[in-house]
Amino acid sequence: MIYFISPQEAWLMNRDQMDQHAVFRKDFTVITNAIAETSSTALEAIFMRQTGLIFHGLSRVGKTSCIKVINSKLHEFMPRAYVESPLVS
């Protein structure tokens, strides 16, 4: 879901509205170029029926966020697909 809010509107929001907004809840993902490219590569591998993928990278660089985006996109194309990952619930 995409939210657009002006700075003036932010000042007028009450506490309940703030609690419901994704930015204030910190419940959003910024799709960076790296996440977009990695998810495209991973989805292509999945559609080519490769049996597994390993994400390797430094700590705190967005591997889990990328896996969550891939899982979300995969379920758009294959709603019954099963993704097994210790990181994605």
LINQUI-V86476 format. One record per residue. N is the residue number from 1. PSI is psi in whole degrees, 0 to 359 (999 if undefined). Layout:
N | PSI
N | PSI
This chain:
1 | 138
2 | 131
3 | 135
4 | 128
5 | 133
6 | 160
7 | 325
8 | 319
9 | 325
10 | 322
11 | 334
12 | 355
13 | 140
14 | 175
15 | 320
16 | 320
17 | 320
18 | 320
19 | 336
20 | 346
21 | 135
22 | 322
23 | 317
24 | 329
25 | 349
26 | 41
27 | 62
28 | 162
29 | 131
30 | 120
31 | 100
32 | 170
33 | 320
34 | 317
35 | 318
36 | 314
37 | 316
38 | 317
39 | 323
40 | 316
41 | 316
42 | 317
43 | 322
44 | 317
45 | 320
46 | 314
47 | 336
48 | 7
49 | 34
50 | 144
51 | 352
52 | 156
53 | 144
54 | 129
55 | 123
56 | 133
57 | 172
58 | 162
59 | 140
60 | 32
61 | 1
62 | 19
63 | 315
64 | 318
65 | 319
66 | 316
67 | 321
68 | 321
69 | 315
70 | 315
71 | 317
72 | 314
73 | 321
74 | 320
75 | 342
76 | 321
77 | 323
78 | 83
79 | 333
80 | 7
81 | 145
82 | 122
83 | 122
84 | 120
85 | 135
86 | 348
87 | 339
88 | 125
89 | 999
